[in-house]
Amino acid sequence: MILDNGNKVQNLRLLKKLTIEELAKSADVSEESLKSIECQKIELITTDLTKIANALNVDVDLLLDSTMNMDNQDLYWLRNILQNHKTEIDFSQLQAQIMNLINIILYKNREQWSEMRKNSIESLCKCERKNCARKVRKLRDEKYAPFREYFKKIQYEKFMQYHQAGKILSANYFAMWYLTYKSEDMPIPYVKQNIANKLVQLAQYNNREFKKLLREEADTSIVMED
């Protein structure tokens, strides 16, 4: 709950031990206007704001500032302090109670700020990890792209030869064929111990794409015949 202008006027009035009638008279505003302001039924008019601030002997900026966060529990404690102050209570005791409340509010806010800071740091770290991952992928693609294109070109030619002959070119067969007959044409950018597996995976991916293209061409031919 935000301690907005209406709440501030009421709490400051109670702190000064002023009735609504007394503050309205001192500020030269109507009692109805002041009641509406405290109940937050109307917006504070600049003229009234200045008059009320002067009557309360506070800086007008205090009433304009709505950044202080107080939840319902904080307001309940503050209201009790101010209500008790209507009786004959020692000012030093009142001051100690208010300072204690302020410390409680600051303590709670520090916990929130700490959590927000932690979440912000985690978000920044997560973004940085994503950026690093994107950079790694980009470098990897730049490194592998020329080979993948060449490998795909050779595989497509072989795939179509087999297709026209009514045969099926398996990914495993093409990968081994490439290693045997074409590996010297272009450096293979994979770790030596894992070259065979990587080429089979790449050939499987390419085969799926080639088969999809053939199906699309077949569908297009059927539509054109119809």
N, CA, C and O of each residue as an XYZ file, in Angstrom:
904
protein
N       0.856     -1.197      0.000
C       0.000      0.000      0.000
C       0.882      1.233      0.000
O       1.808      1.323      0.806
N       0.618      2.188     -0.884
C       1.424      3.395     -0.978
C       0.918      4.436      0.014
O      -0.278      4.718      0.091
N       1.843      4.991      0.760
C       1.474      6.082      1.669
C       1.341      7.339      0.834
O       2.296      8.104      0.700
N       0.148      7.559      0.264
C      -0.025      8.671     -0.665
C      -0.411      9.941      0.082
O      -0.408      9.992      1.312
N      -0.744     10.969     -0.706
C      -0.948     12.302     -0.127
C      -2.019     12.332      0.958
O      -1.847     12.972      1.996
N      -3.144     11.623      0.705
C      -4.213     11.637      1.692
C      -3.778     11.043      3.012
O      -4.046     11.610      4.071
N      -3.099      9.892      2.955
C      -2.603      9.265      4.175
C      -1.612     10.168      4.895
O      -1.629     10.257      6.123
N      -0.762     10.827      4.151
C       0.252     11.688      4.760
C      -0.380     12.850      5.510
O       0.020     13.171      6.630
N      -1.356     13.468      4.892
C      -2.012     14.607      5.536
C      -2.638     14.174      6.850
O      -2.489     14.851      7.867
N      -3.334     13.051      6.830
C      -3.998     12.576      8.042
C      -2.992     12.213      9.133
O      -3.169     12.585     10.294
N      -1.937     11.488      8.760
C      -0.953     11.068      9.755
C      -0.162     12.246     10.314
O       0.139     12.290     11.506
N       0.171     13.195      9.448
C       0.884     14.387      9.920
C      -0.010     15.226     10.832
O       0.450     15.811     11.812
N      -1.298     15.271     10.486
C      -2.237     16.022     11.332
C      -2.323     15.389     12.715
O      -2.293     16.089     13.727
N      -2.428     14.068     12.755
C      -2.489     13.378     14.032
C      -1.185     13.529     14.808
O      -1.188     13.631     16.035
N      -0.078     13.543     14.084
C       1.221     13.727     14.734
C       1.315     15.109     15.387
O       1.937     15.277     16.437
N       0.682     16.092     14.740
C       0.682     17.448     15.289
C      -0.431     17.647     16.326
O      -0.572     18.728     16.897
N      -1.214     16.594     16.559
C      -2.330     16.652     17.501
C      -3.332     17.737     17.128
O      -3.797     18.506     17.970
N      -3.648     17.772     15.833
C      -4.613     18.750     15.330
C      -5.888     18.024     14.911
O      -5.839     16.918     14.373
N      -7.025     18.662     15.166
C      -8.288     18.121     14.664
C      -8.449     18.570     13.218
O      -7.724     19.442     12.739
N      -9.418     17.956     12.526
C      -9.684     18.373     11.147
C     -10.103     19.840     11.116
O      -9.704     20.589     10.225
N     -10.920     20.248     12.110
C     -11.382     21.631     12.151
C     -10.203     22.593     12.326
O     -10.137     23.637     11.677
N      -9.281     22.226     13.209
C      -8.129     23.101     13.482
C      -7.217     23.214     12.256
O      -6.765     24.308     11.919
N      -6.947     22.091     11.594
C      -6.067     22.138     10.426
C      -6.739     22.873      9.273
O      -6.090     23.633      8.555
N      -8.047     22.645      9.094
C      -8.769     23.319      8.015
C      -8.738     24.826      8.212
O      -8.548     25.588      7.264
N      -8.927     25.241      9.455
C      -8.902     26.679      9.757
C      -7.511     27.245      9.545
O      -7.361     28.316      8.958
N      -6.484     26.534     10.019
C      -5.108     27.010      9.888
C      -4.667     27.057      8.426
O      -3.917     27.948      8.027
N      -5.135     26.097      7.634
C      -4.735     26.039      6.228
C      -5.654     26.846      5.326
O      -5.390     26.988      4.132
N      -6.722     27.370      5.889
C      -7.682     28.150      5.116
C      -8.289     27.324      3.980
O      -8.398     27.776      2.841
N      -8.681     26.090      4.336
C      -9.396     25.232      3.385
C     -10.654     24.744      4.093
O     -10.735     24.776      5.321
N     -11.616     24.301      3.330
C     -12.858     23.848      3.943
C     -12.656     22.487      4.616
O     -11.826     21.682      4.193
N     -13.437     22.253      5.674
C     -13.346     20.969      6.366
C     -13.732     19.817      5.447
O     -13.148     18.735      5.524
N     -14.706     20.044      4.583
C     -15.146     19.000      3.661
C     -14.028     18.616      2.701
O     -13.818     17.439      2.407
N     -13.304     19.647      2.209
C     -12.184     19.368      1.302
C     -11.107     18.555      2.008
O     -10.562     17.600      1.454
N     -10.812     18.957      3.251
C      -9.775     18.273      4.010
C     -10.178     16.822      4.300
O      -9.354     15.913      4.202
N     -11.443     16.615      4.656
C     -11.920     15.248      4.900
C     -11.814     14.406      3.626
O     -11.425     13.239      3.681
N     -12.160     14.995      2.487
C     -12.097     14.277      1.208
C     -10.665     13.928      0.844
O     -10.380     12.866      0.291
N      -9.753     14.876      1.177
C      -8.334     14.627      0.901
C      -7.830     13.473      1.753
O      -7.144     12.582      1.250
N      -8.161     13.481      3.031
C      -7.699     12.428      3.935
C      -8.318     11.078      3.587
O      -7.694     10.035      3.783
N      -9.530     11.098      3.078
C     -10.181      9.853      2.668
C      -9.808      9.460      1.240
O     -10.260      8.437      0.725
N      -8.975     10.293      0.609
C      -8.488     10.064     -0.749
C      -9.629     10.022     -1.765
O      -9.589      9.272     -2.740
N     -10.634     10.837     -1.513
C     -11.760     10.903     -2.445
C     -11.512     11.919     -3.548
O     -12.115     11.833     -4.617
N     -10.621     12.889     -3.295
C     -10.300     13.886     -4.313
C      -8.794     14.044     -4.391
O      -8.075     13.698     -3.454
N      -8.322     14.564     -5.508
C      -6.902     14.824     -5.682
C      -6.540     16.132     -4.975
O      -7.347     17.057     -4.882
N      -5.320     16.176     -4.491
C      -4.849     17.413     -3.865
C      -4.634     18.495     -4.919
O      -3.929     18.285     -5.906
N      -5.238     19.631     -4.699
C      -5.027     20.782     -5.585
C      -3.753     21.479     -5.144
O      -3.469     21.551     -3.948
N      -2.986     21.990     -6.088
C      -1.691     22.601     -5.763
C      -1.825     23.684     -4.709
O      -1.009     23.769     -3.791
N      -2.868     24.524     -4.840
C      -3.060     25.621     -3.876
C      -3.318     25.057     -2.479
O      -2.702     25.484     -1.503
N      -4.245     24.085     -2.398
C      -4.547     23.465     -1.111
C      -3.328     22.744     -0.560
O      -3.077     22.767      0.645
N      -2.581     22.114     -1.432
C      -1.387     21.380     -1.022
C      -0.402     22.300     -0.318
O       0.129     21.961      0.739
N      -0.164     23.447     -0.900
C       0.769     24.411     -0.310
C       0.249     24.927      1.025
O       1.009     25.042      1.986
N      -1.046     25.238      1.087
C      -1.641     25.741      2.327
C      -1.555     24.699      3.439
O      -1.205     25.020      4.575
N      -1.880     23.439      3.102
C      -1.853     22.382      4.113
C      -0.429     22.130      4.591
O      -0.200     21.927      5.783
N       0.541     22.142      3.654
C       1.946     21.941      4.033
C       2.411     23.046      4.974
O       3.106     22.782      5.955
N       2.029     24.277      4.672
C       2.415     25.409      5.530
C       1.778     25.279      6.914
O       2.424     25.542      7.929
N       0.502     24.871      6.949
C      -0.182     24.718      8.235
C       0.421     23.595      9.071
O       0.426     23.663     10.300
N       0.922     22.574      8.409
C       1.543     21.447      9.113
C       3.022     21.699      9.399
O       3.687     20.925     10.088
N       3.513     22.811      8.842
C       4.915     23.187      9.020
C       5.867     22.118      8.455
O       6.856     21.737      9.082
N       5.526     21.653      7.243
C       6.388     20.692      6.556
C       6.632     21.201      5.141
O       5.883     22.028      4.622
N       7.696     20.690      4.531
C       7.995     21.050      3.148
C       6.920     20.471      2.240
O       6.502     19.328      2.425
N       6.472     21.245      1.268
C       5.435     20.781      0.354
C       5.895     19.550     -0.419
O       5.064     18.742     -0.835
N       7.212     19.390     -0.621
C       7.722     18.221     -1.338
C       7.412     16.923     -0.596
O       7.299     15.866     -1.217
N       7.274     16.996      0.732
C       6.961     15.805      1.503
C       5.596     15.250      1.106
O       5.400     14.035      1.062
N       4.662     16.140      0.820
C       3.331     15.708      0.405
C       3.301     15.282     -1.057
O       2.464     14.475     -1.461
N       4.222     15.831     -1.849
C       4.279     15.459     -3.258
C       4.958     14.121     -3.465
O       4.648     13.410     -4.421
N       5.894     13.761     -2.570
C       6.663     12.535     -2.714
C       5.808     11.344     -2.314
O       5.362     11.253     -1.170
N       5.576     10.418     -3.263
C       4.770      9.226     -2.974
C       5.572      7.949     -3.163
O       5.024      6.906     -3.521
N       6.880      8.040     -2.917
C       7.736      6.882     -3.163
C       7.898      5.987     -1.945
O       8.427      4.882     -2.064
N       7.456      6.438     -0.775
C       7.641      5.642      0.435
C       6.622      4.518      0.489
O       5.419      4.776      0.468
N       7.077      3.295      0.556
C       6.198      2.137      0.564
C       5.902      1.684      1.986
O       6.819      1.432      2.767
N       4.621      1.582      2.320
C       4.210      1.070      3.623
C       3.067      0.097      3.393
O       2.094      0.418      2.711
N       3.189     -1.089      3.964
C       2.102     -2.035      3.821
C       1.069     -1.810      4.926
O       1.226     -0.918      5.760
N       0.022     -2.621      4.925
C      -1.073     -2.428      5.877
C      -0.613     -2.579      7.325
O      -1.096     -1.876      8.212
N       0.324     -3.500      7.560
C       0.829     -3.706      8.916
C       1.577     -2.466      9.402
O       1.429     -2.057     10.554
N       2.393     -1.863      8.507
C       3.115     -0.647      8.876
C       2.145      0.471      9.238
O       2.319      1.171     10.236
N       1.112      0.622      8.396
C       0.131      1.678      8.644
C      -0.630      1.432      9.959
O      -0.959      2.375     10.679
N      -0.903      0.161     10.257
C      -1.597     -0.186     11.500
C      -0.753      0.212     12.710
O      -1.263      0.782     13.674
N       0.547     -0.098     12.648
C       1.433      0.272     13.751
C       1.523      1.784     13.908
O       1.464      2.317     15.016
N       1.667      2.465     12.765
C       1.788      3.922     12.818
C       0.509      4.546     13.380
O       0.567      5.474     14.187
N      -0.632      4.037     12.953
C      -1.901      4.576     13.430
C      -2.028      4.388     14.945
O      -2.507      5.279     15.646
N      -1.602      3.235     15.442
C      -1.643      2.991     16.892
C      -0.743      3.963     17.641
O      -1.106      4.481     18.698
N       0.432      4.200     17.079
C       1.352      5.143     17.720
C       0.723      6.527     17.796
O       0.767      7.183     18.837
N       0.140      6.963     16.694
C      -0.433      8.307     16.647
C      -1.688      8.408     17.515
O      -1.930      9.430     18.157
N      -2.486      7.330     17.527
C      -3.681      7.342     18.368
C      -3.296      7.408     19.840
O      -3.911      8.143     20.612
N      -2.282      6.644     20.231
C      -1.824      6.663     21.625
C      -1.266      8.029     22.007
O      -1.304      8.430     23.170
N      -0.750      8.731     21.009
C      -0.155     10.037     21.291
C      -1.207     11.071     21.685
O      -0.871     12.135     22.204
N      -2.475     10.757     21.440
C      -3.541     11.679     21.856
C      -3.602     11.778     23.376
O      -4.009     12.791     23.946
N      -3.180     10.684     24.008
C      -3.115     10.735     25.468
C      -1.791     11.376     25.864
O      -0.955     11.675     25.011
N      -1.610     11.582     27.152
C      -0.374     12.220     27.614
C       0.779     11.209     27.564
O       1.011     10.472     28.522
N       1.474     11.185     26.470
C       2.600     10.284     26.299
C       3.878     11.102     26.175
O       3.867     12.168     25.561
N       4.950     10.634     26.733
C       6.223     11.344     26.694
C       6.716     11.424     25.253
O       6.695     10.430     24.527
N       7.164     12.623     24.839
C       7.591     12.817     23.450
C       8.759     11.915     23.090
O       8.828     11.410     21.969
N       9.686     11.705     24.032
C      10.826     10.838     23.751
C      10.361      9.413     23.484
O      10.954      8.699     22.676
N       9.288      9.003     24.174
C       8.729      7.673     23.944
C       8.092      7.598     22.564
O       8.246      6.610     21.846
N       7.366      8.673     22.199
C       6.772      8.739     20.860
C       7.865      8.669     19.796
O       7.748      7.929     18.819
N       8.928      9.448     19.998
C      10.031      9.473     19.044
C      10.661      8.080     18.910
O      10.982      7.646     17.804
N      10.834      7.387     20.034
C      11.430      6.056     20.019
C      10.532      5.073     19.278
O      11.019      4.221     18.535
N       9.212      5.191     19.480
C       8.279      4.293     18.803
C       8.308      4.505     17.288
O       8.323      3.552     16.509
N       8.316      5.787     16.893
C       8.345      6.100     15.458
C       9.660      5.635     14.837
O       9.666      5.078     13.740
N      10.785      5.864     15.541
C      12.084      5.422     15.018
C      12.123      3.901     14.903
O      12.703      3.350     13.967
N      11.499      3.237     15.864
C      11.449      1.774     15.814
C      10.654      1.303     14.602
O      11.043      0.354     13.923
N       9.534      1.977     14.339
C       8.730      1.647     13.172
C       9.518      1.877     11.890
O       9.483      1.058     10.972
N      10.228      2.998     11.837
C      11.037      3.303     10.649
C      12.090      2.224     10.422
O      12.319      1.793      9.291
N      12.724      1.796     11.504
C      13.744      0.751     11.388
C      13.141     -0.561     10.889
O      13.755     -1.279     10.099
N      11.924     -0.864     11.365
C      11.254     -2.083     10.906
C      10.974     -2.000      9.408
O      11.219     -2.951      8.665
N      10.454     -0.842      8.973
C      10.142     -0.653      7.553
C      11.407     -0.753      6.708
O      11.418     -1.402      5.663
N      12.474     -0.103      7.173
C      13.738     -0.156      6.425
C      14.287     -1.569      6.373
O      14.829     -1.998      5.354
N      14.143     -2.299      7.493
C      14.631     -3.679      7.529
C      13.892     -4.532      6.496
O      14.502     -5.315      5.767
N      12.567     -4.365      6.448
C      11.779     -5.136      5.478
C      12.141     -4.742      4.054
O      12.252     -5.598      3.177
N      12.326     -3.431      3.825
C      12.685     -2.965      2.492
C      14.068     -3.456      2.081
O      14.305     -3.777      0.916
N      14.997     -3.510      3.071
C      16.331     -4.010      2.745
C      16.257     -5.458      2.268
O      16.981     -5.852      1.353
N      15.374     -6.256      2.895
C      15.203     -7.642      2.456
C      14.675     -7.683      1.023
O      15.121     -8.492      0.209
N      13.714     -6.797      0.726
C      13.168     -6.748     -0.628
C      14.234     -6.299     -1.614
O      14.371     -6.867     -2.698
N      15.004     -5.254     -1.222
C      16.058     -4.754     -2.119
C      17.107     -5.831     -2.358
O      17.604     -5.988     -3.473
N      17.446     -6.585     -1.285
C      18.435     -7.649     -1.414
C      17.946     -8.721     -2.384
O      18.704     -9.220     -3.216
N      16.655     -9.066     -2.259
C      16.082    -10.067     -3.156
C      16.045     -9.551     -4.590
O      16.336    -10.284     -5.535
N      15.675     -8.251     -4.739
C      15.651     -7.654     -6.074
C      17.047     -7.628     -6.682
O      17.226     -7.898     -7.870
N      18.047     -7.295     -5.840
C      19.432     -7.258     -6.326
C      19.877     -8.649     -6.761
O      20.515     -8.815     -7.801
N      19.526     -9.655     -5.940
C      19.883    -11.030     -6.276
C      19.242    -11.451     -7.590
O      19.895    -12.047     -8.447
N      17.955    -11.136     -7.743
C      17.246    -11.491     -8.972
C      17.822    -10.765    -10.180
O      17.921    -11.327    -11.271
N      18.209     -9.482     -9.963
C      18.786     -8.704    -11.058
C      20.113     -9.295    -11.506
O      20.387     -9.408    -12.701
N      20.940     -9.675    -10.522
C      22.237    -10.278    -10.843
C      22.048    -11.598    -11.576
O      22.738    -11.882    -12.555
N      21.090    -12.412    -11.084
C      20.825    -13.699    -11.728
C      20.340    -13.483    -13.166
O      20.718    -14.222    -14.074
N      19.492    -12.452    -13.362
C      18.985    -12.166    -14.709
C      20.117    -11.730    -15.632
O      20.190    -12.147    -16.788
N      21.009    -10.872    -15.096
C      22.141    -10.424    -15.902
C      23.057    -11.588    -16.266
O      23.527    -11.691    -17.399
N      23.306    -12.470    -15.284
C      24.158    -13.641    -15.537
C      23.511    -14.550    -16.582
O      24.188    -15.092    -17.456
N      22.189    -14.706    -16.475
C      21.470    -15.553    -17.424
C      21.567    -14.966    -18.829
O      21.787    -15.686    -19.802
N      21.396    -13.623    -18.919
C      21.504    -12.959    -20.218
C      22.916    -13.106    -20.785
O      23.102    -13.321    -21.983
N      23.910    -12.983    -19.897
C      25.297    -13.103    -20.338
C      25.576    -14.517    -20.837
O      26.267    -14.708    -21.838
N      25.027    -15.515    -20.122
C      25.214    -16.903    -20.568
C      24.571    -17.124    -21.928
O      25.127    -17.812    -22.783
N      23.389    -16.533    -22.122
C      22.717    -16.662    -23.416
C      23.530    -15.998    -24.515
O      23.672    -16.538    -25.612
N      24.073    -14.798    -24.203
C      24.894    -14.106    -25.196
C      26.130    -14.917    -25.551
O      26.508    -15.014    -26.718
N      26.759    -15.501    -24.527
C      27.948    -16.334    -24.765
C      27.590    -17.547    -25.607
O      28.334    -17.929    -26.511
N      26.429    -18.159    -25.300
C      25.997    -19.331    -26.065
C      25.737    -18.962    -27.519
O      26.072    -19.718    -28.431
N      25.126    -17.774    -27.731
C      24.872    -17.322    -29.103
C      26.174    -17.093    -29.855
O      26.302    -17.443    -31.029
N      27.144    -16.494    -29.153
C      28.443    -16.255    -29.791
C      29.127    -17.567    -30.151
O      29.720    -17.698    -31.221
N      29.036    -18.553    -29.228
C      29.646    -19.862    -29.488
C      28.983    -20.526    -30.688
O      29.661    -21.086    -31.550
N      27.635    -20.461    -30.741
C      26.922    -21.056    -31.870
C      27.294    -20.377    -33.183
O      27.457    -21.025    -34.217
N      27.425    -19.044    -33.114
C      27.772    -18.304    -34.316
C      29.165    -18.688    -34.814
O      29.366    -18.912    -36.008
N      30.129    -18.763    -33.885
C      31.487    -19.155    -34.259
C      31.518    -20.582    -34.799
O      32.231    -20.889    -35.755
N      30.718    -21.456    -34.154
C      30.671    -22.848    -34.595
C      30.077    -22.952    -35.989
O      30.567    -23.706    -36.830
N      28.995    -22.175    -36.231
C      28.372    -22.195    -37.551
C      29.328    -21.668    -38.617
O      29.413    -22.207    -39.720
N      30.049    -20.594    -38.260
C      31.019    -20.036    -39.215
C      32.124    -21.037    -39.523
O      32.649    -21.085    -40.635
N      32.467    -21.833    -38.516
C      33.535    -22.819    -38.680
C      33.067    -24.006    -39.516
O      33.802    -24.493    -40.375
N      31.834    -24.475    -39.264
C      31.345    -25.687    -39.904
C      30.577    -25.455    -41.204
O      30.459    -26.362    -42.028
N      30.054    -24.235    -41.388
C      29.166    -23.971    -42.525
C      29.767    -24.358    -43.881
O      29.091    -25.041    -44.651
N      30.998    -23.959    -44.212
C      31.554    -24.312    -45.536
C      31.604    -25.829    -45.770
O      31.280    -26.316    -46.853
N      32.020    -26.565    -44.722
C      32.089    -28.012    -44.884
C      30.703    -28.612    -45.045
O      30.492    -29.478    -45.894
N      29.746    -28.147    -44.221
C      28.391    -28.696    -44.297
C      27.785    -28.487    -45.681
O      27.129    -29.377    -46.222
N      28.011    -27.305    -46.248
C      27.477    -27.020    -47.583
C      28.097    -27.945    -48.628
O      27.399    -28.465    -49.498
N      29.415    -28.146    -48.537
C      30.091    -29.012    -49.502
C      29.626    -30.460    -49.327
O      29.345    -31.148    -50.309
N      29.546    -30.912    -48.091
C      29.105    -32.269    -47.794
C      27.686    -32.492    -48.313
O      27.388    -33.534    -48.897
N      26.820    -31.514    -48.098
C      25.422    -31.628    -48.547
C      25.340    -31.682    -50.069
O      24.547    -32.440    -50.629
N      26.167    -30.872    -50.736
C      26.176    -30.849    -52.217
C      26.565    -32.222    -52.773
O      25.910    -32.737    -53.680
N      27.620    -32.802    -52.232
C      28.059    -34.114    -52.693
C      27.008    -35.174    -52.380
O      26.726    -36.039    -53.209
N      26.431    -35.105    -51.188
C      25.424    -36.090    -50.790
C      24.184    -35.978    -51.668
O      23.594    -36.997    -52.026
N      23.778    -34.766    -52.020
C      22.582    -34.583    -52.853
C      22.788    -35.210    -54.232
O      21.895    -35.866    -54.769
N      23.970    -34.998    -54.792
C      24.268    -35.587    -56.108
C      24.184    -37.111    -56.040
O      23.602    -37.748    -56.918
N      24.765    -37.684    -54.998
C      24.753    -39.135    -54.822
C      23.336    -39.631    -54.546
O      22.925    -40.676    -55.051
N      22.595    -38.868    -53.736
C      21.223    -39.219    -53.376
C      20.349    -39.294    -54.627
O      19.572    -40.234    -54.794
N      20.483    -38.294    -55.506
C      19.658    -38.253    -56.714
C      20.039    -39.377    -57.678
O      19.176    -39.928    -58.361
N      21.333    -39.720    -57.734
C      21.762    -40.841    -58.572
C      21.078    -42.134    -58.116
O      20.570    -42.901    -58.933
N      21.074    -42.357    -56.828
C      20.442    -43.546    -56.277
C      18.935    -43.507    -56.491
O      18.326    -44.525    -56.822
N      18.339    -42.352    -56.306
C      16.890    -42.212    -56.454
C      16.460    -42.508    -57.886
O      15.480    -43.219    -58.108
N      17.182    -41.970    -58.846
C      16.849    -42.195    -60.258
C      17.038    -43.654    -60.652
O      16.403    -44.152    -61.582
N      17.926    -44.328    -59.923
C      18.151    -45.750    -60.201
C      17.218    -46.633    -59.382
O      17.301    -47.860    -59.431
N      16.319    -45.985    -58.621
C      15.371    -46.737    -57.814
C      15.992    -47.325    -56.561
O      15.471    -48.293    -56.007
N      17.078    -46.764    -56.118
C      17.753    -47.248    -54.921
C      17.643    -46.215    -53.793
O      17.237    -45.074    -54.013
N      18.009    -46.635    -52.601
C      17.990    -45.748    -51.430
C      19.414    -45.565    -50.914
O      20.134    -46.535    -50.678
N      19.798    -44.325    -50.746
C      21.127    -44.016    -50.226
C      21.024    -43.829    -48.707
O      20.455    -42.844    -48.237
N      21.567    -44.762    -47.959
C      21.499    -44.646    -46.502
C      22.544    -43.659    -45.998
O      23.573    -43.443    -46.639
N      22.264    -43.064    -44.838
C      23.184    -42.093    -44.247
C      24.499    -42.755    -43.854
O      25.568    -42.175    -44.043
N      24.426    -43.961    -43.310
C      25.649    -44.661    -42.890
C      26.547    -44.964    -44.081
O      27.762    -44.774    -44.022
N      25.940    -45.435    -45.153
C      26.732    -45.784    -46.339
C      27.408    -44.544    -46.915
O      28.591    -44.568    -47.253
N      26.621    -43.432    -47.025
C      27.213    -42.233    -47.624
C      28.336    -41.685    -46.756
O      29.357    -41.247    -47.286
N      28.177    -41.696    -45.436
C      29.218    -41.188    -44.542
C      30.511    -41.979    -44.718
O      31.591    -41.394    -44.788
N      30.406    -43.313    -44.789
C      31.598    -44.129    -44.978
C      32.200    -43.926    -46.375
O      33.419    -43.892    -46.540
N      31.323    -43.794    -47.371
C      31.790    -43.534    -48.745
C      32.541    -42.218    -48.820
O      33.590    -42.121    -49.456
N      31.984    -41.193    -48.153
C      32.637    -39.879    -48.169
C      34.010    -39.963    -47.506
O      34.984    -39.422    -48.030
N      34.096    -40.636    -46.359
C      35.380    -40.764    -45.664
C      36.413    -41.485    -46.524
O      37.608    -41.197    -46.458
N      35.935    -42.416    -47.324
C      36.856    -43.213    -48.139
C      37.321    -42.478    -49.391
O      38.493    -42.550    -49.761
N      36.393    -41.765    -50.048
C      36.712    -41.191    -51.350
C      36.803    -39.666    -51.404
O      37.404    -39.115    -52.327
N      36.212    -38.981    -50.425
C      36.135    -37.525    -50.545
C      36.747    -36.761    -49.374
O      36.769    -35.531    -49.392
N      37.235    -37.452    -48.376
C      37.713    -36.779    -47.167
C      38.902    -35.861    -47.417
O      39.163    -34.954    -46.627
N      39.619    -36.087    -48.507
C      40.784    -35.250    -48.805
C      40.402    -33.961    -49.535
O      41.218    -33.045    -49.636
N      39.172    -33.880    -50.043
C      38.765    -32.706    -50.830
C      38.633    -31.443    -49.979
O      38.945    -30.343    -50.434
N      38.170    -31.613    -48.748
C      37.999    -30.468    -47.848
C      38.228    -30.926    -46.416
O      37.741    -31.988    -46.028
N      38.964    -30.143    -45.613
C      39.204    -30.525    -44.212
C      37.884    -30.718    -43.462
O      36.973    -29.897    -43.578
N      37.786    -31.802    -42.696
C      36.589    -32.076    -41.906
C      36.775    -31.470    -40.510
O      37.666    -31.896    -39.776
N      35.946    -30.479    -40.126
C      36.172    -29.717    -38.883
C      35.640    -30.394    -37.619
O      35.159    -29.709    -36.716
N      35.716    -31.711    -37.536
C      35.262    -32.417    -36.352
C      36.442    -33.108    -35.678
O      37.467    -33.374    -36.306
N      36.279    -33.392    -34.388
C      37.317    -34.113    -33.666
C      37.509    -35.483    -34.324
O      36.543    -36.174    -34.648
N      38.774    -35.856    -34.511
C      39.097    -37.063    -35.259
C      38.370    -38.290    -34.721
O      37.864    -39.096    -35.501
N      38.311    -38.444    -33.385
C      37.684    -39.620    -32.792
C      36.177    -39.672    -33.032
O      35.558    -40.723    -32.866
N      35.585    -38.540    -33.422
C      34.128    -38.473    -33.542
C      33.668    -38.151    -34.960
O      32.492    -37.869    -35.189
N      34.599    -38.195    -35.907
C      34.263    -37.800    -37.281
C      33.162    -38.676    -37.864
O      32.205    -38.160    -38.440
N      33.284    -40.003    -37.722
C      32.318    -40.919    -38.330
C      30.907    -40.660    -37.813
O      29.964    -40.573    -38.599
N      30.758    -40.536    -36.493
C      29.430    -40.288    -35.911
C      28.846    -38.967    -36.390
O      27.662    -38.895    -36.720
N      29.668    -37.918    -36.431
C      29.198    -36.603    -36.866
C      28.750    -36.630    -38.322
O      27.739    -36.023    -38.675
N      29.508    -37.337    -39.176
C      29.137    -37.402    -40.586
C      27.850    -38.185    -40.781
O      27.042    -37.832    -41.640
N      27.642    -39.240    -40.004
C      26.391    -39.999    -40.086
C      25.216    -39.128    -39.665
O      24.173    -39.139    -40.318
N      25.374    -38.367    -38.572
C      24.304    -37.470    -38.112
C      23.982    -36.421    -39.164
O      22.815    -36.129    -39.427
N      25.019    -35.860    -39.761
C      24.817    -34.836    -40.792
C      24.138    -35.440    -42.021
O      23.255    -34.820    -42.614
N      24.549    -36.638    -42.398
C      23.952    -37.301    -43.551
C      22.484    -37.644    -43.287
O      21.654    -37.534    -44.189
N      22.158    -38.057    -42.062
C      20.764    -38.352    -41.709
C      19.897    -37.102    -41.829
O      18.783    -37.152    -42.351
N      20.421    -35.983    -41.340
C      19.681    -34.717    -41.423
C      19.455    -34.338    -42.883
O      18.352    -33.947    -43.264
N      20.492    -34.453    -43.691
C      20.378    -34.099    -45.108
C      19.396    -35.021    -45.828
O      18.605    -34.565    -46.653
N      19.446    -36.315    -45.517
C      18.534    -37.266    -46.155
C      17.072    -36.905    -45.886
O      16.233    -36.969    -46.784
N      16.780    -36.527    -44.645
C      15.400    -36.128    -44.316
C      14.975    -34.928    -45.159
O      13.837    -34.858    -45.624
N      15.888    -33.993    -45.349
C      15.572    -32.794    -46.149
C      15.377    -33.162    -47.619
O      14.482    -32.637    -48.281
N      16.215    -34.062    -48.124
C      16.092    -34.475    -49.532
C      14.761    -35.187    -49.767
O      14.088    -34.935    -50.767
N      14.384    -36.069    -48.853
C      13.120    -36.808    -48.990
C      11.920    -35.862    -48.930
O      10.927    -36.056    -49.631
N      12.027    -34.850    -48.093
C      10.950    -33.864    -48.007
C      10.804    -33.106    -49.329
O       9.688    -32.845    -49.778
N      11.925    -32.760    -49.943
C      11.893    -32.065    -51.229
C      11.253    -32.940    -52.307
O      10.478    -32.451    -53.130
N      11.581    -34.236    -52.301
C      10.995    -35.147    -53.277
C       9.483    -35.249    -53.100
O       8.741    -35.258    -54.082
N       9.022    -35.328    -51.838
C       7.583    -35.396    -51.582
C       6.878    -34.136    -52.059
O       5.799    -34.207    -52.648
N       7.491    -32.973    -51.804
C       6.888    -31.707    -52.236
C       6.821    -31.625    -53.749
O       5.836    -31.137    -54.303
N       7.872    -32.105    -54.429
C       7.870    -32.106    -55.895
C       6.788    -33.038    -56.426
O       6.112    -32.732    -57.408
N       6.633    -34.196    -55.751
C       5.604    -35.153    -56.181
C       4.212    -34.570    -56.000
O       3.357    -34.729    -56.871
N       3.976    -33.898    -54.883
C       2.678    -33.275    -54.622
C       2.391    -32.198    -55.659
O       1.264    -32.074    -56.138
N       3.417    -31.419    -56.007
C       3.244    -30.349    -56.992
C       2.894    -30.917    -58.359
O       2.067    -30.355    -59.076
N       3.526    -32.035    -58.722
C       3.250    -32.674    -60.015
C       1.816    -33.165    -60.069
O       1.150    -33.019    -61.094
N       1.330    -33.746    -58.979
C      -0.047    -34.239    -58.935
C      -1.047    -33.113    -59.109
O      -2.032    -33.256    -59.833
N      -0.798    -32.000    -58.451
C      -1.691    -30.844    -58.552
C      -1.720    -30.302    -59.961
O      -2.782    -29.944    -60.469
N      -0.560    -30.238    -60.602
C      -0.480    -29.709    -61.963
C      -1.204    -30.636    -62.928
O      -1.846    -30.147    -63.858
N      -1.130    -31.959    -62.749
C      -1.830    -32.903    -63.600
C      -3.334    -32.794    -63.451
O      -4.078    -32.918    -64.424
N      -3.782    -32.555    -62.198
C      -5.233    -32.395    -61.967
C      -5.764    -31.135    -62.630
O      -6.957    -30.845    -62.539
